Amino acid sequence: MKKSAAEILREYGPFPGADRVGGVTYDGQQIWFASGDKINAVDPASGQPVGTIDVAAHAGTAFDGEYLFQIAEARIEKIDPKTGKIVATIPAPGGGGDSGLTWAEGTLWVGQYRDRKIHQIDPQTGKILRTIESNRFVTGVSWADGELWHATWENEQSELRHIDAQTGEVIETLEMPAGLTISGLESDGKDRFFCGGGSSGKIRAVRKPKSR
């Protein structure tokens, strides 16, 4: 397993009216993050907020190319970002203990915080298709260049982990500086991860290692 220090490229926030950052996703143009009672959009170039959607937003956030998906208590809501309307709802696999959320190849991947698991689920029904075990709390999930990554946060220490999607084996870790925790995770599809900073109210861009 390869270990290295996370390279923080930039910090965004804190943002007005958003005390904390939960789930994070990226739609190719703007960063979206959950802050409890709304989803917020941020321009990654300027770092400025550019819009909000008023929906319950307690944990992970994902984008499938058209719709946002948002964990709200024990459910996952599918939201049209153009109108802000909820168009569908499915049960969350952890029944309220869910954390990270990401979209990959037609399915959702959901982190189970204290259960130390990642579930792949059917986005239409919420049915669990596969479960991967972790040995750390899971606070964010992302697919990047065909690689499954998840964020951890335990004992005030956070890291990003590249894991084998079949076995859960840890392939590589990026350790965050002490005290900088990760509450949500998404790749920009290129060379950055966007990491939610929990109660700091910040989002941090971390360099993604090149795929091998």
KAHU-V433775 format. One record per backbone hydrogen bond with DSSP energy under -0.5 kcal/mol. CO is the residue of the C=O (numbers start at 0). NH is the residue of the N-H. E is the energy in kcal/mol with one decimal. If there is no record, write none. Layout:
[[CO & NH & E] [CO & NH & E]]
This chain:
[[1 & 172 & -2.7] [3 & 174 & -2.7] [5 & 7 & -0.8] [6 & 8 & -0.6] [6 & 206 & -2.7] [9 & 204 & -2.9] [11 & 202 & -2.2] [14 & 17 & -1.8] [17 & 14 & -0.5] [19 & 21 & -0.5] [20 & 197 & -0.9] [22 & 33 & -2.5] [24 & 31 & -2.8] [28 & 43 & -0.6] [29 & 26 & -2.1] [30 & 41 & -2.9] [31 & 24 & -2.6] [32 & 39 & -3.1] [33 & 21 & -3.3] [34 & 36 & -0.9] [35 & 56 & -2.2] [37 & 34 & -2.3] [38 & 52 & -2.5] [39 & 32 & -2.3] [40 & 49 & -3.0] [40 & 50 & -1.0] [41 & 30 & -2.6] [41 & 43 & -0.6] [42 & 46 & -3.0] [47 & 42 & -2.7] [50 & 40 & -3.1] [52 & 38 & -2.5] [52 & 54 & -1.4] [56 & 35 & -2.6] [58 & 22 & -1.5] [59 & 70 & -2.7] [61 & 68 & -2.7] [65 & 80 & -0.6] [66 & 63 & -2.3] [67 & 78 & -3.3] [68 & 61 & -2.5] [69 & 76 & -2.8] [70 & 57 & -1.6] [70 & 58 & -1.5] [71 & 74 & -1.8] [73 & 91 & -2.3] [74 & 71 & -2.9] [75 & 89 & -2.3] [76 & 69 & -2.4] [76 & 78 & -0.5] [77 & 86 & -3.0] [77 & 87 & -1.1] [78 & 67 & -2.7] [78 & 80 & -0.8] [79 & 82 & -0.5] [79 & 83 & -3.3] [84 & 79 & -2.6] [84 & 86 & -0.6] [87 & 77 & -2.9] [89 & 75 & -3.0] [91 & 94 & -1.6] [93 & 96 & -1.0] [96 & 112 & -1.4] [98 & 59 & -2.4] [99 & 110 & -2.6] [101 & 108 & -2.7] [103 & 106 & -1.7] [106 & 103 & -2.6] [107 & 120 & -3.3] [108 & 101 & -1.9] [109 & 118 & -3.0] [110 & 98 & -3.3] [110 & 112 & -0.6] [111 & 115 & -1.0] [111 & 116 & -1.4] [111 & 137 & -0.5] [112 & 115 & -1.0] [112 & 137 & -1.3] [115 & 133 & -3.2] [116 & 111 & -3.2] [117 & 131 & -3.0] [118 & 109 & -3.2] [118 & 120 & -0.5] [119 & 128 & -3.5] [119 & 129 & -1.3] [120 & 107 & -1.9] [121 & 125 & -2.9] [126 & 121 & -2.5] [129 & 119 & -2.8] [131 & 117 & -2.4] [136 & 138 & -0.6] [136 & 152 & -0.5] [139 & 150 & -2.3] [141 & 148 & -3.3] [143 & 146 & -1.7] [146 & 143 & -2.8] [146 & 148 & -0.6] [147 & 162 & -2.8] [148 & 141 & -2.7] [149 & 160 & -2.9] [150 & 138 & -2.7] [150 & 139 & -0.9] [151 & 158 & -0.8] [153 & 156 & -1.3] [155 & 178 & -1.3] [156 & 153 & -2.5] [157 & 175 & -2.4] [158 & 151 & -2.3] [159 & 173 & -2.7] [160 & 149 & -2.4] [160 & 162 & -0.6] [161 & 170 & -3.4] [161 & 171 & -1.4] [162 & 147 & -0.7] [163 & 167 & -2.8] [168 & 163 & -2.7] [170 & 1 & -2.0] [171 & 161 & -2.9] [172 & 3 & -1.8] [173 & 159 & -2.7] [174 & 5 & -3.0] [176 & 179 & -2.1] [178 & 180 & -0.9] [183 & 195 & -2.3] [185 & 193 & -3.7] [190 & 207 & -2.5] [191 & 187 & -2.4] [192 & 194 & -0.6] [192 & 205 & -2.6] [193 & 185 & -1.6] [193 & 195 & -0.5] [194 & 203 & -2.7] [195 & 182 & -2.4] [195 & 183 & -0.6] [196 & 199 & -2.0] [197 & 20 & -2.2] [197 & 200 & -1.8] [200 & 13 & -0.6] [200 & 14 & -0.5] [201 & 196 & -2.4] [202 & 11 & -3.2] [203 & 194 & -2.8] [203 & 205 & -0.6] [204 & 8 & -3.3] [204 & 9 & -1.2] [205 & 192 & -2.8]]
